Amino acid sequence: MPAPNERRHRANVACACDTGARKAVAVDPEIKVANRHRLRRIEGQIRGLQKMVESDRYCADIITQIASVQEALRGVARNLMRNHLRHCATQALRTGKKQEAQAMYDELLELIYAHLR
């Protein structure tokens, strides 16, 4: 569950479709397959990190592997952002509803600000 300040900053847009459960308007099959493969590799990397910690491996080696996992997760996030812009945001902005478009702009700005660091 997100922290209270995280909930406060979320835009009230459910990927341009308000069904109660926040779901994407559409997901490109290629992006979904790529993300699933990447997440499986990340899962393996995390298991490797656990073994490294359990076996008291050299700290710098563990940190290097952590950086690798973080970069892989950023790759998943980039794919998700690409899909979000292509489908969810595009639909919200094209509907012509000013309130929905403004909420999507706010959501996109929050995503960009939160993930530029």
C-alpha positions in Angstrom: 0.0 0.0 0.0 1.4 3.4 -0.9 2.4 5.9 1.7 -0.2 8.7 2.4 1.9 11.3 0.6 2.2 9.0 -2.5 -1.6 8.6 -2.6 -2.1 12.4 -2.4 0.1 13.0 -5.5 -1.5 10.5 -7.8 -3.7 11.9 -10.5 -7.2 10.8 -10.6 -6.8 9.1 -14.0 -7.1 5.3 -14.4 -5.3 5.1 -17.7 -8.2 6.9 -19.4 -10.7 4.3 -18.3 -12.4 4.4 -14.9 -13.3 0.8 -14.2 -12.4 0.8 -10.5 -9.4 -1.4 -11.2 -6.6 0.6 -12.8 -5.9 -1.1 -16.1 -4.1 0.0 -19.2 -6.2 1.1 -22.2 -4.0 -1.2 -24.3 -0.7 -3.0 -24.0 1.6 -3.6 -27.0 2.3 -7.3 -27.1 6.0 -6.8 -27.9 6.4 -4.6 -24.8 4.5 -7.1 -22.6 6.7 -9.9 -23.8 9.9 -7.9 -23.4 8.9 -6.8 -19.9 8.0 -10.4 -18.8 11.4 -11.6 -20.0 13.3 -8.8 -18.4 11.4 -9.3 -15.1 12.3 -13.0 -15.1 16.0 -12.1 -15.6 15.7 -9.5 -12.8 14.1 -12.2 -10.6 17.2 -14.4 -11.2 19.5 -11.5 -10.5 17.8 -10.9 -7.2 18.2 -14.5 -6.2 21.9 -14.2 -7.1 22.1 -11.1 -4.9 20.6 -13.1 -2.0 23.2 -15.8 -2.4 26.0 -13.2 -2.6 24.8 -11.7 0.7 24.4 -15.1 2.3 27.9 -16.1 1.3 29.5 -12.9 2.4 30.7 -11.9 -1.0 32.8 -8.8 -1.5 30.6 -5.7 -0.9 31.7 -3.9 -4.1 30.7 -6.9 -6.1 27.2 -6.9 -4.5 26.8 -3.2 -5.1 27.7 -3.6 -8.7 25.1 -6.3 -9.1 22.5 -4.1 -7.4 23.3 -1.3 -9.9 22.7 -3.8 -12.7 19.3 -4.8 -11.3 18.3 -1.1 -10.9 19.2 -0.4 -14.5 17.2 -3.4 -15.6 14.2 -2.1 -13.6 14.6 1.3 -15.2 14.4 -0.5 -18.6 11.0 -2.0 -17.6 9.9 1.4 -16.4 10.9 3.0 -19.8 8.9 0.3 -21.7 5.9 0.9 -19.4 6.2 4.7 -19.9 6.3 4.2 -23.7 3.1 2.1 -23.6 1.4 4.5 -21.2 2.2 7.5 -23.5 1.2 5.6 -26.6 -2.2 4.3 -25.3 -3.4 5.6 -21.9 -2.2 9.2 -22.1 -3.0 9.5 -25.8 -6.6 8.4 -25.2 -7.1 10.7 -22.2 -5.7 13.7 -24.1 -7.8 13.0 -27.2 -11.1 12.6 -25.5 -11.6 16.4 -25.4 -12.6 16.3 -21.7 -10.6 19.1 -20.1 -10.6 17.6 -16.6 -9.4 14.2 -17.8 -6.7 15.7 -20.0 -5.5 17.9 -17.1 -5.4 14.9 -14.7 -3.3 13.0 -17.3 -0.9 15.9 -17.7 -0.6 16.0 -13.9 0.0 12.3 -13.8 2.7 12.4 -16.5 4.5 15.3 -14.8 4.5 13.3 -11.5 5.9 10.3 -13.2 8.6 12.3 -14.9 9.5 14.2 -11.8 9.6 11.0 -9.6 11.7 9.0 -12.0 14.2 11.5 -13.4 16.5 11.1 -10.4 
